[in-house]
Amino acid sequence: MLLVWKDQFAVDNGVIDHDHKVLIDRINKVLQTLTAQPTAEELLKDFYSLRLHAEFHFKREEHLQALAGFPALAEHAAEHREMLAELDALLEELEALPSAAPVLDTRKKKAFLYYWFLHHLLDTDQMIKPYLEKLEGSHEAILERFSRSQKAG
Ligand SMILES: [Fe+2]
């Protein structure tokens, strides 16, 4: 079963939602690959692509949270690090296999992905919604200004 975006997942009707939709696409790609009896190499490729976007997204989300004065910033950032560590543990497991080895135990990996993402989206990120609503202007423009000021500073 693939993940499907629902309106109730919305956090900011902006960049965060966009990122979450990309995450759903990348998770779905992993889920599809898992269904097709992949080799370790094939599955790793999809997982790397998911990890790349997850890391990028978590950073953007943390910047916006800081700018919006979200009080549970440190806890949320710790949860992001924990999520990446969980993903890395799974990657290490796959990296230890010969690249042509078939991947077994796909059910556990699928369950991990559903939980990994839905928990983030449905529980944790919903908490930031009221804070992000207070930010004036487009979140994309805010992030652009923020990254320019980081580079300048
Ligand atoms: Fe998020």
Backbone and ligand atoms as CSV (ligand in chain L), in Angstrom:
chain,resi,resn,atom,element,x,y,z
A,1,MET,N,N,0.841,-1.201,0.000
A,1,MET,CA,C,0.000,0.000,0.000
A,1,MET,C,C,0.877,1.253,0.000
A,2,LEU,N,N,0.609,2.134,-0.956
A,2,LEU,CA,C,1.411,3.352,-1.028
A,2,LEU,C,C,0.795,4.456,-0.171
A,3,LEU,N,N,1.628,5.404,0.203
A,3,LEU,CA,C,1.138,6.540,0.988
A,3,LEU,C,C,0.425,7.527,0.062
A,4,VAL,N,N,-0.621,8.129,0.560
A,4,VAL,CA,C,-1.361,9.124,-0.225
A,4,VAL,C,C,-1.489,10.391,0.611
A,5,TRP,N,N,-1.178,11.513,0.009
A,5,TRP,CA,C,-1.293,12.806,0.694
A,5,TRP,C,C,-2.760,13.094,1.027
A,6,LYS,N,N,-2.990,13.560,2.246
A,6,LYS,CA,C,-4.357,13.954,2.627
A,6,LYS,C,C,-4.320,15.399,3.111
A,7,ASP,N,N,-5.426,16.112,2.921
A,7,ASP,CA,C,-5.475,17.523,3.327
A,7,ASP,C,C,-5.197,17.700,4.816
A,8,GLN,N,N,-5.582,16.719,5.601
A,8,GLN,CA,C,-5.365,16.846,7.054
A,8,GLN,C,C,-3.877,16.812,7.430
A,9,PHE,N,N,-3.007,16.419,6.479
A,9,PHE,CA,C,-1.558,16.424,6.739
A,9,PHE,C,C,-0.988,17.852,6.661
A,10,ALA,N,N,-1.745,18.767,6.065
A,10,ALA,CA,C,-1.206,20.095,5.771
A,10,ALA,C,C,-0.702,20.794,7.026
A,11,VAL,N,N,0.453,21.425,6.875
A,11,VAL,CA,C,1.045,22.162,7.982
A,11,VAL,C,C,1.103,23.653,7.648
A,12,ASP,N,N,1.508,23.995,6.422
A,12,ASP,CA,C,1.659,25.425,6.122
A,12,ASP,C,C,1.162,25.837,4.733
A,13,ASN,N,N,0.588,24.913,4.007
A,13,ASN,CA,C,0.194,25.213,2.618
A,13,ASN,C,C,1.336,25.890,1.865
A,14,GLY,N,N,2.543,25.523,2.172
A,14,GLY,CA,C,3.712,26.129,1.542
A,14,GLY,C,C,4.843,25.129,1.413
A,15,VAL,N,N,6.068,25.595,1.715
A,15,VAL,CA,C,7.243,24.745,1.475
A,15,VAL,C,C,7.249,23.462,2.299
A,16,ILE,N,N,6.729,23.549,3.524
A,16,ILE,CA,C,6.744,22.350,4.366
A,16,ILE,C,C,5.839,21.265,3.764
A,17,ASP,N,N,4.672,21.682,3.340
A,17,ASP,CA,C,3.779,20.709,2.693
A,17,ASP,C,C,4.413,20.168,1.411
A,18,HIS,N,N,5.061,21.069,0.680
A,18,HIS,CA,C,5.731,20.635,-0.547
A,18,HIS,C,C,6.764,19.559,-0.222
A,19,ASP,N,N,7.599,19.840,0.798
A,19,ASP,CA,C,8.627,18.868,1.199
A,19,ASP,C,C,8.000,17.536,1.617
A,20,HIS,N,N,6.909,17.632,2.360
A,20,HIS,CA,C,6.265,16.401,2.825
A,20,HIS,C,C,5.730,15.579,1.648
A,21,LYS,N,N,5.259,16.286,0.627
A,21,LYS,CA,C,4.770,15.563,-0.559
A,21,LYS,C,C,5.925,14.872,-1.279
A,22,VAL,N,N,7.081,15.556,-1.315
A,22,VAL,CA,C,8.264,14.933,-1.938
A,22,VAL,C,C,8.688,13.714,-1.109
A,23,LEU,N,N,8.625,13.854,0.220
A,23,LEU,CA,C,8.968,12.711,1.075
A,23,LEU,C,C,8.035,11.527,0.803
A,24,ILE,N,N,6.753,11.823,0.653
A,24,ILE,CA,C,5.789,10.752,0.331
A,24,ILE,C,C,6.180,10.075,-0.981
A,25,ASP,N,N,6.538,10.879,-1.993
A,25,ASP,CA,C,6.942,10.294,-3.283
A,25,ASP,C,C,8.154,9.382,-3.123
A,26,ARG,N,N,9.126,9.865,-2.340
A,26,ARG,CA,C,10.357,9.060,-2.191
A,26,ARG,C,C,10.105,7.802,-1.374
A,27,ILE,N,N,9.248,7.899,-0.367
A,27,ILE,CA,C,8.896,6.704,0.403
A,27,ILE,C,C,8.143,5.721,-0.491
A,28,ASN,N,N,7.234,6.236,-1.300
A,28,ASN,CA,C,6.490,5.358,-2.204
A,28,ASN,C,C,7.420,4.631,-3.169
A,29,LYS,N,N,8.456,5.337,-3.600
A,29,LYS,CA,C,9.428,4.700,-4.496
A,29,LYS,C,C,10.096,3.527,-3.765
A,30,VAL,N,N,10.482,3.739,-2.504
A,30,VAL,CA,C,11.098,2.647,-1.733
A,30,VAL,C,C,10.101,1.492,-1.584
A,31,LEU,N,N,8.852,1.840,-1.265
A,31,LEU,CA,C,7.840,0.798,-1.066
A,31,LEU,C,C,7.636,-0.021,-2.345
A,32,GLN,N,N,7.632,0.671,-3.487
A,32,GLN,CA,C,7.464,-0.037,-4.763
A,32,GLN,C,C,8.643,-0.961,-5.029
A,33,THR,N,N,9.839,-0.449,-4.762
A,33,THR,CA,C,11.041,-1.265,-4.967
A,33,THR,C,C,11.020,-2.478,-4.046
A,34,LEU,N,N,10.577,-2.275,-2.805
A,34,LEU,CA,C,10.508,-3.391,-1.857
A,34,LEU,C,C,9.567,-4.493,-2.344
A,35,THR,N,N,8.530,-4.098,-3.048
A,35,THR,CA,C,7.548,-5.064,-3.546
A,35,THR,C,C,8.126,-5.903,-4.697
A,36,ALA,N,N,9.143,-5.353,-5.371
A,36,ALA,CA,C,9.687,-6.022,-6.561
A,36,ALA,C,C,10.923,-6.879,-6.251
A,37,GLN,N,N,11.029,-7.401,-5.034
A,37,GLN,CA,C,12.161,-8.264,-4.634
A,37,GLN,C,C,13.517,-7.688,-5.045
A,38,PRO,N,N,13.882,-6.576,-4.472
A,38,PRO,CA,C,15.093,-5.871,-4.912
A,38,PRO,C,C,16.382,-6.501,-4.401
A,39,THR,N,N,17.481,-6.103,-5.048
A,39,THR,CA,C,18.800,-6.398,-4.497
A,39,THR,C,C,19.134,-5.269,-3.516
A,40,ALA,N,N,20.170,-5.505,-2.723
A,40,ALA,CA,C,20.588,-4.485,-1.753
A,40,ALA,C,C,20.930,-3.185,-2.475
A,41,GLU,N,N,21.600,-3.302,-3.602
A,41,GLU,CA,C,22.017,-2.114,-4.354
A,41,GLU,C,C,20.809,-1.296,-4.838
A,42,GLU,N,N,19.821,-1.980,-5.367
A,42,GLU,CA,C,18.623,-1.292,-5.868
A,42,GLU,C,C,17.896,-0.563,-4.739
A,43,LEU,N,N,17.779,-1.239,-3.621
A,43,LEU,CA,C,17.054,-0.643,-2.513
A,43,LEU,C,C,17.825,0.528,-1.904
A,44,LEU,N,N,19.142,0.368,-1.827
A,44,LEU,CA,C,19.975,1.441,-1.266
A,44,LEU,C,C,19.818,2.737,-2.051
A,45,LYS,N,N,19.752,2.608,-3.359
A,45,LYS,CA,C,19.616,3.788,-4.217
A,45,LYS,C,C,18.377,4.602,-3.804
A,46,ASP,N,N,17.270,3.920,-3.610
A,46,ASP,CA,C,16.033,4.612,-3.215
A,46,ASP,C,C,16.119,5.174,-1.808
A,47,PHE,N,N,16.750,4.428,-0.930
A,47,PHE,CA,C,16.871,4.897,0.450
A,47,PHE,C,C,17.777,6.132,0.539
A,48,TYR,N,N,18.844,6.160,-0.264
A,48,TYR,CA,C,19.731,7.339,-0.265
A,48,TYR,C,C,18.951,8.571,-0.712
A,49,SER,N,N,18.139,8.384,-1.710
A,49,SER,CA,C,17.375,9.509,-2.230
A,49,SER,C,C,16.372,10.006,-1.176
A,50,LEU,N,N,15.789,9.096,-0.438
A,50,LEU,CA,C,14.885,9.473,0.651
A,50,LEU,C,C,15.650,10.200,1.756
A,51,ARG,N,N,16.808,9.694,2.106
A,51,ARG,CA,C,17.577,10.290,3.195
A,51,ARG,C,C,18.023,11.722,2.860
A,52,LEU,N,N,18.419,11.879,1.615
A,52,LEU,CA,C,18.863,13.192,1.153
A,52,LEU,C,C,17.754,14.234,1.329
A,53,HIS,N,N,16.572,13.871,0.903
A,53,HIS,CA,C,15.480,14.835,1.024
A,53,HIS,C,C,15.058,15.023,2.478
A,54,ALA,N,N,15.099,13.966,3.258
A,54,ALA,CA,C,14.710,14.068,4.672
A,54,ALA,C,C,15.634,15.048,5.391
A,55,GLU,N,N,16.912,14.936,5.139
A,55,GLU,CA,C,17.870,15.816,5.821
A,55,GLU,C,C,17.664,17.280,5.401
A,56,PHE,N,N,17.484,17.466,4.125
A,56,PHE,CA,C,17.222,18.805,3.577
A,56,PHE,C,C,15.941,19.383,4.193
A,57,HIS,N,N,14.913,18.595,4.235
A,57,HIS,CA,C,13.623,19.037,4.773
A,57,HIS,C,C,13.705,19.360,6.269
A,58,PHE,N,N,14.353,18.504,7.031
A,58,PHE,CA,C,14.433,18.730,8.478
A,58,PHE,C,C,15.129,20.066,8.766
A,59,LYS,N,N,16.167,20.368,8.007
A,59,LYS,CA,C,16.886,21.633,8.207
A,59,LYS,C,C,15.969,22.822,7.926
A,60,ARG,N,N,15.263,22.754,6.808
A,60,ARG,CA,C,14.349,23.853,6.458
A,60,ARG,C,C,13.296,24.031,7.536
A,61,GLU,N,N,12.774,22.893,7.993
A,61,GLU,CA,C,11.713,22.941,8.990
A,61,GLU,C,C,12.236,23.552,10.296
A,62,GLU,N,N,13.447,23.185,10.676
A,62,GLU,CA,C,14.033,23.717,11.913
A,62,GLU,C,C,14.285,25.224,11.800
A,63,HIS,N,N,14.718,25.681,10.631
A,63,HIS,CA,C,14.918,27.121,10.437
A,63,HIS,C,C,13.602,27.872,10.601
A,64,LEU,N,N,12.572,27.352,9.972
A,64,LEU,CA,C,11.269,28.014,10.066
A,64,LEU,C,C,10.745,28.005,11.494
A,65,GLN,N,N,10.943,26.896,12.177
A,65,GLN,CA,C,10.495,26.804,13.579
A,65,GLN,C,C,11.194,27.853,14.430
A,66,ALA,N,N,12.490,28.018,14.203
A,66,ALA,CA,C,13.250,28.995,14.978
A,66,ALA,C,C,12.714,30.397,14.703
A,67,LEU,N,N,12.478,30.692,13.433
A,67,LEU,CA,C,11.986,32.019,13.063
A,67,LEU,C,C,10.570,32.263,13.578
A,68,ALA,N,N,9.811,31.177,13.740
A,68,ALA,CA,C,8.425,31.324,14.207
A,68,ALA,C,C,8.324,31.291,15.728
A,69,GLY,N,N,9.451,31.111,16.411
A,69,GLY,CA,C,9.426,31.085,17.873
A,69,GLY,C,C,8.783,29.840,18.451
A,70,PHE,N,N,8.910,28.725,17.738
A,70,PHE,CA,C,8.349,27.453,18.225
A,70,PHE,C,C,9.092,27.032,19.501
A,71,PRO,N,N,8.386,26.830,20.619
A,71,PRO,CA,C,9.089,26.600,21.891
A,71,PRO,C,C,9.754,25.225,22.023
A,72,ALA,N,N,9.229,24.205,21.349
A,72,ALA,CA,C,9.791,22.857,21.514
A,72,ALA,C,C,10.832,22.547,20.436
A,73,LEU,N,N,11.557,23.590,20.059
A,73,LEU,CA,C,12.541,23.479,18.983
A,73,LEU,C,C,13.579,22.379,19.218
A,74,ALA,N,N,14.162,22.372,20.410
A,74,ALA,CA,C,15.238,21.424,20.700
A,74,ALA,C,C,14.729,19.988,20.651
A,75,GLU,N,N,13.543,19.762,21.210
A,75,GLU,CA,C,12.977,18.405,21.203
A,75,GLU,C,C,12.692,17.951,19.773
A,76,HIS,N,N,12.154,18.887,18.996
A,76,HIS,CA,C,11.804,18.531,17.623
A,76,HIS,C,C,13.075,18.217,16.813
A,77,ALA,N,N,14.109,19.029,17.030
A,77,ALA,CA,C,15.376,18.791,16.320
A,77,ALA,C,C,15.971,17.451,16.744
A,78,ALA,N,N,15.843,17.123,18.035
A,78,ALA,CA,C,16.360,15.843,18.520
A,78,ALA,C,C,15.602,14.691,17.861
A,79,GLU,N,N,14.310,14.907,17.662
A,79,GLU,CA,C,13.522,13.868,17.004
A,79,GLU,C,C,13.949,13.695,15.543
A,80,HIS,N,N,14.256,14.808,14.883
A,80,HIS,CA,C,14.758,14.723,13.504
A,80,HIS,C,C,16.061,13.921,13.451
A,81,ARG,N,N,16.952,14.211,14.394
A,81,ARG,CA,C,18.229,13.482,14.412
A,81,ARG,C,C,17.999,12.000,14.655
A,82,GLU,N,N,17.048,11.717,15.540
A,82,GLU,CA,C,16.703,10.322,15.837
A,82,GLU,C,C,16.157,9.619,14.586
A,83,MET,N,N,15.314,10.342,13.835
A,83,MET,CA,C,14.747,9.757,12.616
A,83,MET,C,C,15.843,9.446,11.594
A,84,LEU,N,N,16.822,10.372,11.477
A,84,LEU,CA,C,17.926,10.139,10.533
A,84,LEU,C,C,18.791,8.976,11.018
A,85,ALA,N,N,18.971,8.880,12.335
A,85,ALA,CA,C,19.780,7.786,12.882
A,85,ALA,C,C,19.106,6.435,12.616
A,86,GLU,N,N,17.786,6.401,12.728
A,86,GLU,CA,C,17.049,5.159,12.442
A,86,GLU,C,C,17.223,4.761,10.976
A,87,LEU,N,N,17.155,5.778,10.117
A,87,LEU,CA,C,17.334,5.531,8.693
A,87,LEU,C,C,18.772,5.054,8.422
A,88,ASP,N,N,19.724,5.668,9.088
A,88,ASP,CA,C,21.124,5.284,8.896
A,88,ASP,C,C,21.391,3.842,9.358
A,89,ALA,N,N,20.719,3.441,10.420
A,89,ALA,CA,C,20.890,2.066,10.904
A,89,ALA,C,C,20.412,1.089,9.833
A,90,LEU,N,N,19.303,1.447,9.197
A,90,LEU,CA,C,18.772,0.600,8.144
A,90,LEU,C,C,19.710,0.585,6.924
A,91,LEU,N,N,20.258,1.757,6.613
A,91,LEU,CA,C,21.194,1.859,5.490
A,91,LEU,C,C,22.439,1.013,5.751
A,92,GLU,N,N,22.935,1.083,6.969
A,92,GLU,CA,C,24.134,0.311,7.310
A,92,GLU,C,C,23.901,-1.185,7.148
A,93,GLU,N,N,22.706,-1.597,7.548
A,93,GLU,CA,C,22.326,-3.001,7.413
A,93,GLU,C,C,22.388,-3.417,5.937
A,94,LEU,N,N,21.869,-2.549,5.068
A,94,LEU,CA,C,21.859,-2.855,3.631
A,94,LEU,C,C,23.258,-2.753,3.018
A,95,GLU,N,N,24.035,-1.782,3.504
A,95,GLU,CA,C,25.390,-1.598,2.976
A,95,GLU,C,C,26.283,-2.793,3.305
A,96,ALA,N,N,25.945,-3.492,4.377
A,96,ALA,CA,C,26.751,-4.652,4.788
A,96,ALA,C,C,26.505,-5.863,3.886
A,97,LEU,N,N,25.448,-5.820,3.093
A,97,LEU,CA,C,25.135,-6.953,2.203
A,97,LEU,C,C,25.909,-6.817,0.895
A,98,PRO,N,N,26.214,-7.950,0.242
A,98,PRO,CA,C,26.767,-7.845,-1.124
A,98,PRO,C,C,25.741,-7.144,-2.008
A,99,SER,N,N,26.202,-6.306,-2.954
A,99,SER,CA,C,25.245,-5.461,-3.678
A,99,SER,C,C,24.188,-6.257,-4.445
A,100,ALA,N,N,24.534,-7.478,-4.875
A,100,ALA,CA,C,23.555,-8.263,-5.634
A,100,ALA,C,C,22.670,-9.134,-4.740
A,101,ALA,N,N,22.871,-9.049,-3.444
A,101,ALA,CA,C,22.100,-9.903,-2.527
A,101,ALA,C,C,20.628,-9.502,-2.521
A,102,PRO,N,N,19.732,-10.498,-2.519
A,102,PRO,CA,C,18.309,-10.145,-2.432
A,102,PRO,C,C,17.982,-9.620,-1.034
A,103,VAL,N,N,17.095,-8.663,-0.970
A,103,VAL,CA,C,16.721,-8.107,0.335
A,103,VAL,C,C,15.547,-8.901,0.905
A,104,LEU,N,N,15.762,-9.450,2.082
A,104,LEU,CA,C,14.699,-10.208,2.735
A,104,LEU,C,C,14.040,-9.296,3.764
A,105,ASP,N,N,13.045,-9.797,4.406
A,105,ASP,CA,C,12.402,-9.048,5.484
A,105,ASP,C,C,11.855,-7.703,5.009
A,106,THR,N,N,11.193,-7.718,3.875
A,106,THR,CA,C,10.688,-6.457,3.338
A,106,THR,C,C,9.511,-5.912,4.159
A,107,ARG,N,N,8.770,-6.813,4.812
A,107,ARG,CA,C,7.608,-6.358,5.597
A,107,ARG,C,C,8.024,-5.426,6.724
A,108,LYS,N,N,9.122,-5.806,7.368
A,108,LYS,CA,C,9.606,-4.989,8.478
A,108,LYS,C,C,10.033,-3.598,7.971
A,109,LYS,N,N,10.650,-3.587,6.811
A,109,LYS,CA,C,11.098,-2.306,6.256
A,109,LYS,C,C,9.919,-1.427,5.845
A,110,LYS,N,N,8.889,-2.061,5.310
A,110,LYS,CA,C,7.694,-1.293,4.941
A,110,LYS,C,C,7.050,-0.699,6.194
A,111,ALA,N,N,6.905,-1.513,7.215
A,111,ALA,CA,C,6.278,-1.044,8.453
A,111,ALA,C,C,7.087,0.107,9.045
A,112,PHE,N,N,8.401,-0.032,8.986
A,112,PHE,CA,C,9.270,1.024,9.481
A,112,PHE,C,C,8.979,2.329,8.751
A,113,LEU,N,N,8.876,2.279,7.442
A,113,LEU,CA,C,8.662,3.496,6.647
A,113,LEU,C,C,7.332,4.165,6.949
A,114,TYR,N,N,6.280,3.365,7.072
A,114,TYR,CA,C,4.965,3.944,7.401
A,114,TYR,C,C,5.043,4.665,8.735
A,115,TYR,N,N,5.580,3.981,9.710
A,115,TYR,CA,C,5.633,4.581,11.042
A,115,TYR,C,C,6.549,5.799,11.042
A,116,TRP,N,N,7.702,5.639,10.459
A,116,TRP,CA,C,8.743,6.689,10.428
A,116,TRP,C,C,8.160,7.992,9.902
A,117,PHE,N,N,7.426,7.885,8.833
A,117,PHE,CA,C,6.924,9.108,8.214
A,117,PHE,C,C,5.634,9.605,8.854
A,118,LEU,N,N,4.690,8.731,9.078
A,118,LEU,CA,C,3.381,9.174,9.550
A,118,LEU,C,C,3.452,9.741,10.960
A,119,HIS,N,N,4.316,9.189,11.757
A,119,HIS,CA,C,4.484,9.738,13.101
A,119,HIS,C,C,4.989,11.179,13.015
A,120,HIS,N,N,5.974,11.385,12.164
A,120,HIS,CA,C,6.539,12.719,11.980
A,120,HIS,C,C,5.463,13.698,11.506
A,121,LEU,N,N,4.710,13.242,10.524
A,121,LEU,CA,C,3.754,14.130,9.886
A,121,LEU,C,C,2.498,14.373,10.711
A,122,LEU,N,N,1.999,13.311,11.320
A,122,LEU,CA,C,0.698,13.433,11.980
A,122,LEU,C,C,0.815,13.926,13.415
A,123,ASP,N,N,1.869,13.540,14.089
A,123,ASP,CA,C,1.993,13.969,15.483
A,123,ASP,C,C,2.860,15.215,15.599
A,124,THR,N,N,4.122,15.052,15.260
A,124,THR,CA,C,5.097,16.094,15.564
A,124,THR,C,C,4.865,17.374,14.771
A,125,ASP,N,N,4.707,17.251,13.466
A,125,ASP,CA,C,4.636,18.463,12.661
A,125,ASP,C,C,3.332,19.233,12.845
A,126,GLN,N,N,2.293,18.537,13.276
A,126,GLN,CA,C,1.036,19.266,13.505
A,126,GLN,C,C,1.193,20.285,14.639
A,127,MET,N,N,2.150,20.021,15.530
A,127,MET,CA,C,2.385,20.939,16.646
A,127,MET,C,C,2.951,22.289,16.194
A,128,ILE,N,N,3.632,22.290,15.060
A,128,ILE,CA,C,4.252,23.554,14.621
A,128,ILE,C,C,3.293,24.422,13.805
A,129,LYS,N,N,2.191,23.831,13.417
A,129,LYS,CA,C,1.241,24.527,12.541
A,129,LYS,C,C,0.826,25.907,13.078
A,130,PRO,N,N,0.344,26.022,14.330
A,130,PRO,CA,C,-0.086,27.344,14.806
A,130,PRO,C,C,1.042,28.380,14.827
A,131,TYR,N,N,2.279,27.930,14.991
A,131,TYR,CA,C,3.412,28.870,15.016
A,131,TYR,C,C,3.736,29.345,13.609
A,132,LEU,N,N,3.716,28.399,12.676
A,132,LEU,CA,C,4.020,28.773,11.290
A,132,LEU,C,C,2.954,29.719,10.731
A,133,GLU,N,N,1.732,29.560,11.215
A,133,GLU,CA,C,0.656,30.444,10.736
A,133,GLU,C,C,0.915,31.892,11.109
A,134,LYS,N,N,1.697,32.092,12.169
A,134,LYS,CA,C,1.966,33.462,12.616
A,134,LYS,C,C,3.038,34.169,11.777
A,135,LEU,N,N,3.811,33.382,11.033
A,135,LEU,CA,C,4.852,33.985,10.192
A,135,LEU,C,C,4.197,34.703,9.016
A,136,GLU,N,N,4.595,35.930,8.825
A,136,GLU,CA,C,3.989,36.668,7.719
A,136,GLU,C,C,4.757,36.461,6.421
A,137,GLY,N,N,4.033,36.332,5.344
A,137,GLY,CA,C,4.653,36.175,4.035
A,137,GLY,C,C,4.896,34.714,3.693
A,138,SER,N,N,5.413,34.500,2.491
A,138,SER,CA,C,5.603,33.131,2.037
A,138,SER,C,C,6.787,32.491,2.757
A,139,HIS,N,N,6.611,31.268,3.170
A,139,HIS,CA,C,7.674,30.564,3.898
A,139,HIS,C,C,8.905,30.350,3.021
A,140,GLU,N,N,8.642,30.240,1.735
A,140,GLU,CA,C,9.754,30.059,0.806
A,140,GLU,C,C,10.640,31.306,0.803
A,141,ALA,N,N,9.996,32.482,0.748
A,141,ALA,CA,C,10.748,33.745,0.748
A,141,ALA,C,C,11.480,33.923,2.077
A,142,ILE,N,N,10.843,33.552,3.163
A,142,ILE,CA,C,11.463,33.659,4.486
A,142,ILE,C,C,12.734,32.796,4.540
A,143,LEU,N,N,12.626,31.588,4.015
A,143,LEU,CA,C,13.786,30.682,4.025
A,143,LEU,C,C,14.909,31.204,3.135
A,144,GLU,N,N,14.514,31.791,2.002
A,144,GLU,CA,C,15.533,32.348,1.107
A,144,GLU,C,C,16.295,33.479,1.779
A,145,ARG,N,N,15.546,34.366,2.446
A,145,ARG,CA,C,16.190,35.475,3.169
A,145,ARG,C,C,17.112,34.936,4.260
A,146,PHE,N,N,16.609,33.904,4.931
A,146,PHE,CA,C,17.388,33.316,6.025
A,146,PHE,C,C,18.703,32.730,5.498
A,147,SER,N,N,18.646,31.988,4.397
A,147,SER,CA,C,19.883,31.371,3.909
A,147,SER,C,C,20.835,32.424,3.352
A,148,ARG,N,N,20.285,33.521,2.787
A,148,ARG,CA,C,21.160,34.609,2.327
A,148,ARG,C,C,21.869,35.258,3.517
A,149,SER,N,N,21.133,35.468,4.620
A,149,SER,CA,C,21.733,36.114,5.787
A,149,SER,C,C,22.772,35.201,6.427
A,150,GLN,N,N,22.566,33.884,6.351
A,150,GLN,CA,C,23.554,32.938,6.890
A,150,GLN,C,C,24.868,33.026,6.103
A,151,LYS,N,N,24.687,33.123,4.761
A,151,LYS,CA,C,25.875,33.195,3.896
A,151,LYS,C,C,26.626,34.506,4.120
A,152,ALA,N,N,25.849,35.585,4.276
A,152,ALA,CA,C,26.466,36.909,4.448
A,152,ALA,C,C,27.154,37.019,5.808
A,153,GLY,N,N,26.527,36.378,6.813
A,153,GLY,CA,C,27.059,36.499,8.169
A,153,GLY,C,C,28.218,35.556,8.389
L,1,LIG,FE,FE,8.373,17.710,8.532
